[in-house]
Each structure stands twice: as structure tokens, then as C-alpha cells.
């Protein structure tokens, strides 16, 4: 047996006999006849066919050992000398590994345990009597427990490390609910049975190993109840307050067992020092308890085993505490990501949107990358993508502030270069080292144009309908937070059917490639993907995003990735009607006539009455205070949209008119008849709009 196996899964100090089966990595029992266990015990086991296996010895057992095969022919095993200090067994029982068959002829005779002189059968566990055995077991068990990352893994590690090497069965109770960090529990102390594990009744006779124990209904369920409320001042509360493991044959523990296991549960436990109750104490308070059980056919626990149980309980409790804290941090990270990034992209006229976000790693789920799509007046939409330096919680917090600032500035309908200028000022107010890159673009579906301003961000890629992909030439600009830098905007064509791809540098830059090499690979990937659907059909947006992310190799995930794809459908000129109205008393009547003609041309006469009424009310409010011509625009898309603009920045407010008021009912009618309506302040005034369903 190599040293690694001894360290990870110690079984006993005896070496396996020649030709023995390898030890189970779990420390499970090898196949050997099993002596009958005491009737009425919760730990009783039966043979494979439901019959009691024959007795092969009368000693007590604890650790897995290879079995000795029956002697056939000459003895090929060299007998080992009896260690010094081992008492001679009554009846002259031999202790050598090569001893002949016993009186029943079923195999090797019982062996004498080295220190106690008790008889043991071949293939049965032998007690841990040396301090080195216990130290190796504790080291292997604590390493196994420490490997768990979440709560279930840690509890399972405790169960698998102790059964059957240290105990025949284990019950693990945890506080319900588990406190997190320094939280002070408010309710009573309630323990819930989290997991049980035991030596199974059946053994795999083909491989010789015990099958893996699953938390299926078993005999242990007759021992413990699922839920237990610890009453203040009770015997169980006193045992848990003592923190140290105790034998259950002590008066305090024996009184606490019925409260923990339920009525009648304590009667099913083995007698004597065959059960240890170990409180699980985290950093601040008791968070549970573990009950270790040994069957009647094995030696009882010793005083040194209390130290082993204390080590197992301490490491398990600290691991559970860390797992709960880690789970809370993961929950906070998920919530932060959900609130910082758009939950759903808006449905904008003339453009379809798709997005992706990938964190740098599972342990750092939120970073400084963000994307956004913001509807603007005039059926336009602002497309934003940015990247704050780093991918920590601090970066995510700064990202949230910059994203909120960008949304506010977009609502003012400022030019893209002005938006970046104000974002730069906001980043300087947040701190001297708050750096970020950002690309801000505004798409107009009526003019089929897009205006782009850049602040140190990778340039976008435009995929045309025919399959040609090009990297747009936009001024690079300086990152946000530098200060004192002017930003420049460019206006480019955005033909119908084209797809604009905005991304962060995590998609195109890594340790294996520079940013420009990654951009070229992205452009080629888009072109190849577009060729699969033909020259007249652009690839679906969702599938296109997945294809783009598939270009990432094993070593390409060094940073967060934000991806925003916009498919430009545009609005055809035949679906747009636009007029200028002089701010006088004749404007409402002229607006009604123009709207009626446009609806007749579009075959939407059924909406004439509603549109005339609403247009008349909105235009009347506009010309009452306007000093410059009022604009009226009708857009026919999946809905009918009407927009009225003027040079007055004050936004109208919906109010309930009194019976004696002559006005104040216009917006009330708009609110009742329109599908949606709103008002947006512009740098040159405001726009009031409403939408109606197209019949």
C-alpha cells in the first residue's frame, strides 16, 4: 500500500496479505462474511438475499482490511511474527497471516488485536489503537471536508470521510435557517436533519467493495426525526452549549438524545460508549450537531476518539460557515449583476436587439462591463457599451453610476459627444483613478443614419446584408476619467438589414492575442456566419451572438465580455408623414386634415376619429405657448405613432380637471384613448407622443 493511500484513507496498521483486494478509496468494507448484529438495533444489516450472513469471528472490528482466501495446496504466504507485547489468545489462536483454516474451514482463523488481545476476523475492520492512525485519519478527513465549496459538498465530505472508517453511521443536523456571518438569529434554535450515512446492508460481491451510500430512505430514518426545536435550558441545549463532544452514555447526553432524535429514537441506539454527540460550532455560535454511531459488533469509542470527533466537528463547522458566506456573496453578485445590467432590452421601432454578458470567472460574476439600449424621441434609440477598469465589486458599483448617468443624459437628448463629455466629468467626481471606456451611438430609423462617439473603446463592426463585415472608422478618443479631452462624433450610413455589433475588449483581447488581431478575427467570423444564410437574409441575432462567443478559445477568458447586437430594419419613407405647423389658431384644424389624409393613404380609416381627436388636443396645447413652428409626424410601423414637437421645455402634467374648469382635459383624453403616451424634454424644447394599435 503506497503512502498516499495510507494518508488519504487510513484503515489500520496491518499490511494487506498477498493477493488481497485493493482498499476502497472511501475506506469501505471489503467483501467478507458479516457477523450478525444485535437484534433491534438501528444499525442491523442483512445479507444480499435477506439472510443473516454466517459468523466469522467474535472480536470487535473497526477498519477495512483485505480478506484472506482459503488455503489451497501449499502455503504460499509467509507468516508474520507476532508483535511484541500482544497477549496470547485463549485457546492458542494463531496470529500469523498465513495461518491455516479455522475449525469451520471457512478461511483464515481469527487474529489477535495487537494491544487489546481481542479476536478479529479476516477482512473485518480493526481498531485505531495507535496515535499515528488517528492523526492520519484526521488529516485525510479534514482534507476531504476542506475540498467542499458549498454546503452539501462539505456535509457529504464529513459523512464519506467518517463512514465506515470512524463510525458505522452518522447523522448531521444543521441549524434552520443557517445564520450568515455576524447575523444574530431571531427565532428559536431549530435543527434539521441535513444528511445521514451508514454502512449499507448489501455488498457488491463482484468487485468486493461496498456500494456508494446515497441519502435514500434507510434504517437510520427510524433513529432520527427530521426537525428538532432546542428549548432553552433543556438537556440538549446544555450539551450544545458545552461545545465539546460527549459520549451518549453520560446522563446529560442520554437525556438530550430523545429531544434530538424524537420520541423513541434514543432506544434504538447501541448501548455503552458506541455513540458520540458532537456540537458543530462556527465562528460565532453553534450551527448544528453530528451524531457518530458504532454497531455492537465493533469496539466502543475510546476517550481519544472524542478528540477525533472534535476535530471533525470543528473543521466541518468552519467549512459550513465559509460555504454560507460564499453563498451569500454569490447571491449578492448575482443580484448586483441583475440590477446593474438591463433585465430586458426595450422594443424599439425599426431596430431589433440582442445582448450577451459573460463574467471573467465564476468567482467574479460581476465586473465593470455594461451595455444599454435607450429609446429616444423621434423613434430613435441610443446604443451604449462601456467597460470600467477591473472586474470587482468596486468596478461594478462605478459601472452602475456611469450607466445611470448615461441614461439620464440620453433622456435629455444630448448629442453623443456631449454625453461622453458629461460622463467624463462624472467619472472625475467619483475619483481620480476611475477610468472607463465607452462607445455611444444614436440610430435614427427614419433617416437610416447612425451617429457614433467613442471614448477609448474598441470600434464597432457593421455586418452588411450581403455578408460584408467592416470595422467602422470612428475617432478613438481618450478614456472616460482622463479629463480635459474633447470627444468627436461621426455620422455614418446604417442601411436596412445591416447589423451593428458593439462589444468590450474582453471579446477580442487576451493573453494570447492583441486587440487588433482579435478585431480582425471577429470581422472574419461575422462574414463567415453571414454567408451561411445567403446574401438576401441576415443571420438571426441570437444565433449570431452565440457564434461570436464561440470564437473564444480556452485561454481567451481574461476579462468580462459585454456584447450588444442591433439589427437595423429602419422605417420606409412611405411610412412617414412629417409637417410644420405655424403656432396660430388654425394649426389644430390643419393638423386634423393632414392626419386624415395620411390615414386614408395608408388604409387606416378606422383610426381617423381617434387620431383627429388626440392630434387636435396635443397640437392645441403646443401652439398655446410655442413661439416657433410646431412639428407633427406620423409613423406607421407595428403601431401608429404620432409625435408633436415644440420649443417649450416644460413638460405637460396629467391632472384631474374640475367641473368648472374650461381646460385641462386634453391629456386625460390622450391617457384614456392611447395605447401609450409620453413626453420627452429636448435641448430645443420637448416632444409629446402617443401610440395607437393598428386595428
N, C-alpha and C positions, 0 to 999 in steps of 0.2 A: 504493500500500500504506500503510495507516494505521500510526501509531506503535505501536499496541497489538500488531498482528500482528508487527511487526519486533521488539518487545521479547520477546514470548512465544515466538516461533518464528523466530529469525533464520535466514536461508538464505544470503544473500550481499549484497554491497554494490551489485549491479546492480539497477536497477529493471526490472520486467517490461515487455515490449514491449506495445504497444497491442493489445488484443483477446486477451491471454493469459489462460489459466485461472487462477482464484484458487489461492493456495498451500494445500496440505494443512495443517490445524492441527497435525498430528504432524510436519510437516517431511518428509512422504513424497515420493517421486519422482513427478513428473508423467509423463504418457504421452509417451514419446519412444522412438525406436529405441535399443536397448541394445547396446553393443559386446560382442563375445564375451569371456568371461573366460577366464583361463588354465585349461587342462585339468588335471584332478587336484586343483584347489583345492576346499576345503570350501565356498567362497563362490560357486561357479559357479551361474549362473542360466540358464534356458531360456525361450523364448518361450511364448506361450499354447498353441500347438499342438505343443509339444515340439521345435520347430525353433529353431536359433540365429538371433536377430534380426540384421539387417544392421548393419554398422559404419557409424556416422555421424561418427566423428571419431577422432583419435588422441591427444587430450590426456588429462589427468588431471582427475577431477571430484570434487566434494565436496558441493555444496549444491544444493538444488532451485531451479530457475528455470523460468519459463513458456517453453513452446516457441514457436518462430516458424513460422507457417504458410507454405506455399509461395506465392510471388508470383503473382498472377493479375491481369493487366491492369496498370494504372498503379500505381506505388508510392505507397501512402497513408501509409507510416511515415517519419517524419523521421529521417534518420540522425543518430546522436550523434557528436560529435567524439571522437577518440581521446584518452584522458587523457595528460597529460604524463608522461614517464618510462617509458612502456610500450615495450619493444623492438619493433622492426618484425619481423614474422614472415617467415621464409624463404618465398620464392615469392610475395611480395606479397599475402598473405592479408589481407582486409579485416576490420575490427573493428566497423564500424557496425551498428546494429540493423536497418537497412533494407537491408542488402546483399542482392544478388540470389542466385539459386540457385547451388549449388556445381556442380562438374563432373558429379556424378551426377544432378543435377536433383532431388534428394530434399528440398530445403529450403534454409534459410539455411546459409552456409558456416561453417566453424569460426571461433571468435573467439579472440583472444589474451588470456590471463590477464594482469591489469594489471601484476603485479610480476615474475612469472617468465618471461612470454613464451610459456608453454605453450599449445597449442591446446586449445580446449574446444568441445564441440558444443552446439547449442541444446537446451534442455530438460534438460541434464545438470548435476549439482552443480558448483559452482565452489569452490575452496578458501577457507577463512577465513584471509585474509592480514592483515587489519587487527586491531589490538588491540580496537577497538570492536566488531567482530564477535564476538570471543571473549567479551568482557565481557557483551554482550547475550545470547549463548547461555548462558553460565554463570548469569546472573541468571534467565533463563527456566527453565533446567533445575532449578536449586535450588528455585525456587518450586514447580515441579511435584512435585519429590520431597517438599517440606515439606507439600504438601497431603494426603499419605497419613497415615492414622491407624493402620492396622495394618500388619503385616509385609508382606503380599502387595501392598498398595497402594504401599508405599514402593519395593519391588523393581520393581514394574511401572512406577512413575513414572521410575525410573532407566533402565529399558530403553526406554521410549517417548520419553524426552527425548533419548537419545543416538543412536537408530537411526531414520532414516539420516543425521541432521544431522551427527553427530560420527563415527560409525562405521557400517560395513555390518552388523556383528553384535556381540553382546555375550553373554558367559557370566558369570553371577553365582553364586558359591559362597559358602555360609554355613556357619558352624560348627554341628556337630550333636553335642549339643544346644546351643542358644544360651544363654550364661550370663546371669543376671539380676542387674543391679545390681553389687554388690560380691562376688557369689558367686565362689569360686575353683573352676575346673573341676578335676575329679579324674581323669578319664580322659585318653587321648591326644587330640591335636588332630585332629579328623576334619572334613573339608569335604565338604558335599553340594551337588551342582548344584541350585540353587533354581529358576533360570529362565534360558531362552535366548531371544534375539530376533534377528531378521535381516531384511534386505530380502527380501521374497518374490520368487519367480521369476516369478509372473504379475502382471499389472497389469489393472485394470479399464478396458477400452478404452471403456466407455460414459461414465464420469464423469471418467476421466483420472487418478484417484488410486490410490495403492497400497492394497490391502485391508488391514484391520487385522490385525496379526500376532497369532496365537494361539500358546500354548505347545504346538503339535501336534508330532508327530514330524517332523523336518526333517533337512536335510543337516547341520545343526550337531551332531546327535547322533553323527555319525561323528567329531567333533572331541574332545568331552569325555566322560569317564566320569562316572557319577553320584556315585560316592563316592571319596574320596581321604583316606588317612591320612598326615598330615605327620609324618615321622620326625624326631626331634631331631637336629640337626646336618646335615640334608640341605640341598641347594641351595634347595628350596622354603622350608624353614624360615628360611634366611638371608634370602631375598628378603622374606618376610613380616615378619621381624624389622626389616628396614630401613625399613618403613612407606611409603617413597616409591615412586611408580610408576616403572617401568623399561620400556625397550624390550626386546622379547623377542629382539633380535639380539645383546644383550650375553651374554657367556659365562655369567654367573650365571643370568640368566633363561632362556636356552636350555637349561641343564641342569635348571632347575626345571620346565619345561613337561611333559616326559614323566611326572613324578611327579603333576602336577596333572591332565593330560588323559588319562593312561593310556598304555599301550604303543601307539606309532604315532600318537598324537594330535598330537605336535609336527610330524610330517612333513606333515600336511595344512594347516598354517598357511602364509600367504603369507610370502615371503622379505623381508628388509630390515626397515626400521622401519615395518611395517604392523600391528603388534600391540603393545599396551601392557598390562602386568600391573600392576594397582593393588591393593595390600592395603587391606582395609576395617578400619580401627581405630576401635573405640568409645572410651568414656571410659577404660577400664582396659586393654584387650587387643585383639589382632587377632581379629576375628569373622568374617572371610571375605576374599574376593578377587573382583575384577572383571577380565575379560579383554576389551579392546576390539580389534576386528579391522577392517581395511580390505582390500578386494579389490585385485587387481593393477591394475585399470583406473583406480584413484583415486590421487591423490598420497599419498605416505607421510606418516606423522605427523612433526611437527616438534618441536623442543625445547619450544616454548611449549605444545604440546598436552599435555605432561606436567603442566604447571600446571593445565590444564583437567581432566585426569583426576584430579589430586589433589583439586581442589575437589569434583568429583562424588563421589569415594570418601569424602571427609570428611563431606559433608552426608548421604550415604546411610548411612554407619556410625552417625552420631549419631542419625539418624531411626530406624534399626533398634533402637538401644539404647533409645530412648524408647518405641518400639512394644512392645518386650518388657516394659519396666517397666509400661506401661499395661495390657498383657495380664495381667501378674501382679496388678496392683491390681484389675482387673475380676474375676479369678478369686477373689481374696480377698473382694471384695464379695459375689460370688455365694455363696461358701461361708458367709460370715457371715450372709447373709440366710437361707440354708437351715437353719443351725443355730439362729439366733435365733427363727425362726418355726416353728410346728408343721409338720412334714413331711406328716402326715396327721391329720385330725380323728378323734377317737375315735367309736366306735359306742356311743351311749348309749341306754338304754331309754326309750322314749316321746318321743324328740326326734330330728329329722334336722337335719343341719348342712351349711352350705356357706360358703365364705370366698373372699375375693379380697385381693390385695395388689399395689399399684402404686407404684413409687418415683416421686419427684418428677421425675427426669430419668434418661436413660440413663447419664450420667456420675456420678450419685449414686444407686446402685442400692439402697442400704440407708439407712434413716432410723430415727427413733425410734418409729414406729408399730408396734403389735403387737396381736394378738388371741390368744385361747386358749379352749379348752373342756376343763374338768377334771371327770372323773367323781367323784362324791361318794358317801358311804354312803347307803343307802336309795334307790338308783336315781336320785338327784338329779344335777344337772350344774351346774357353775359356768361362766358365760359372762363373759369378760373382754375388754375392749378398752381400749387406752391409747395415749397419744401423748406422747413425750418432746420437749421443746423442741428444734428444729433437726432437720436430716436429714443428719448427718455420721457419720463412724465413731465419734466420741465419743458421740453420741446413741444410736447402735446398741448400743454397749457398755453404756451406762446402762440402755437398754431391756432388754437381756439380764439384767442383775442384778435389775431390778424384776420381770421376768417370772418368774424363778426364785424370787424371794421370794414372789410371789403364788401360785405352785404349792405352795410349802411351807406357806404359811398356809392354803390351801384344803385340804390334806391333814389339817390339824388341825380341820377342820370349824368354823372360827370364823364368827360372823355377818358379813355383808358389811361393816357399818360398822367392825367390828374389823379386818378385813383391810385396809381403806383406812387405818386409823389406824397399823397397823404398817408399811404401805408408805410412809406419810409420814415415819415415824421413819427408815426405811432410806434414803430419799432425802436426808434431812438428814445422815446419816452419810456419804453419798457426796460431799457438797459443799454449800456454801451456795447455789450457783446452779443446783442440779439440780432443775428444775421439770418436772412432768408432769401430765397429766390422765388420769383412769381411771374407768371405769364397771364395777362388779362386780355381777353378778346371779346368783341361785341359783334354778333351776327345779325344782319338785317335781312329777313326772308323776302321782303318786298323788292329791295334793290339788288339782292343776291351779292352783297358785299360783306366783307369782314374787316374790322379794324383791330389791329393787334399792337400791344405794347409789352415790352419784355424787360425784366429786371434780373439779369444774370441767369436766366433759366434756359435749359436746352430748347432748341427751336422745335415747333410743331411740324408734323408730317401730314401732307394733304394727299389723299388717295383719290385719284380721279375715277370717273365712271368706266373709262376704257381700260383701267388696270395700271395706269402710270402713277407712280408714287414719287413725290418730290418733297424735299426739305425746304420749308418756306424761309425766305431770306428776310429776317427781321433783325433790327438792331439788338445786340446782346444786352447792352445796358449794364449798370452796376447792381449788385445785390441790394435788397432792402436792408436798411440799417446802416449803410455807409454814410449817408447824409451829404447834402450839398451836390447832388448829381441830378441832372436833367434827364428825363425819360422821353423817348421819341416813339410816336405811333405811326404805323404804316397801314394803308388801306389796300386790300387785295380782293381779287375776284373769288367768289365762293359759288361755283356752278352747281346746279341741281344734280343730285346723285353723288356728289363728292363727299368724302368722309375726312374730317379733321381729327387728328389724334394728338391729344395733349398728355404728357407723361412727366414723371420725375426722373432724376438721374439714376435712381436705383434700377430702372429697367435697362439702361444702356451702358452703365459704367460698373465695373467690378475690379477685383484684383487681377483678373485675367485679361482685361481689355480696357482700353481708354474710351472716353465718352464718344469721340467721333467714329471710332470703329463700331461701337455699339449702335450709333445712329444709322450708319450705313447698313448694318445687318438688319435693323428694324425696317428700313426702307425696302430692302430686298425681300424681307419676309412678307410685308404688306403687298408688294407687287405679285409675288408668287401666289398668295392667298386669293387675290382678286382674279387671277387667271383661271381659278378653278370654277368660278361661277359664270364665266363668259364676259364679253365686252359690254353687254347691254344690261347686266344685272349685278349690282354691287353685292358683296358678301354680307350675310346677316351680321348685325352689330355684335350680338352676344358671342357668336362663333368667332368673329374677328378678334374680339378681346381675348378669348381663350387661346387662339392661335398665336397672338402676340406674346402672351405669358409663357407659351410652350417653348419659346426661343431661349428661355433661361436655362443654363446648364447647372450642374451640381455645385459649382463654385461661384455662381453669379448672384447669390442672395446675400449681399453685404449691406444692403440698405433697404429702407421701406420703399414700396412701389405704389404710386397712385396713378391711375390711368383713367382718362375721360375721352370717350369717342363720341363725335357728333356727326350724324348723317344729315346733310343739307338737302331738304326737299324743296324749300322755298315756296313762295306764293306766286302763281302766274299773274302777269299783268291784267289778264282778263277777269281776275277775281278781286281786283282792287278798284275802288271808286274814291276819288280824292277831290275836294273842293275847298276854296277860300270864300269866306262869308264876311261881308262888311259888318262891323258891330253897330247895327241900327235896328229899328223896329221891324223891318221887312225880313230880317235874317231867319226867324223861325219858320215863316211861311215858305221861303225859298228852300230851306233845308228839308221840309216835308216833301216838296215837289221833287227835289233831286233824289231823295231816298226812294220815293215811289217809282221813279223811272228805273233806278238801278235794280230794284227788286223785280220789276217786270222783265228787265233784260235777263235776269238770272233765273226766271221761272219760280220766284218765291213770293207770289202774290198773297199767299195765305198769311204771311207775316206783315203785310202792309199796315194794317191798323195799329198793331202793337209798336212797330218801328216808328211810324209817324208820331204817335203819342209820346214815346220816350225821347225821340230826337228833338221834338219841339220843346219838351221840358228842359233837357240838358242845354240846348242852344240858347234858350231864353235866359237861363242862369249865367251862361258865359257872356252874352252880349250886354248884360246889365252892368258889368264892371270893366269889361275889356276896353282897351284903347287902340289895339291893333287888330287886324283881321283875324277872325276865328277860323280854325281848320276843322273840316268834317271829313272823316274817312270811314268807308265801309269795306270790310274784309270778308270774303266768302271762303271759308275752309270747312272743317267738320262742323263748325258753328258759324253763326253770323255775328260778327263783332263790329261795334260802332265806337268810334273814338272822336271826341271833341276836345280840341286844344285851344287855350287862350293864354294871354300874357300875365294873368293874375296868379301869384304864387299861393294865395290862401286856398286851402282845400275845403270843399263843401262838407257839412256835417249833417247827418241824418237826425232829424228831431221830430217830435210829435207836435203837429200844429194844433192850436186851439180852435174852437168853433168860430171864434170871432176874427181869426187871422185871415188876411187875404192871400197870403202866400205860404211857402214852407211845405207844400205837398208834392213838389216835383220829385225829389229824391225818394219820397215814400212810395210813389208810383213805380219808380225805377226798381226799388228794392222788392216790390211785390211781383212785378211782371218779368223782370230779367232773370236769366239763369244765374249769372254772376255780374257783379259790377264793382268798380273801384275807382280810385283817384290817385294819381302819382304826381308828385312835385318835380318839375324840371328846372334846369338852370335858367330857362327862358319863360317859365310860367308853370302850367300844370296841364294834365290830360285827364279827362273823365271818360270812362269807357264802360260799356255793358255788353253782354253776350246773350243771344237767344238761340235756342235749339232750332235746327232746320227741319221742323215738322216730322 
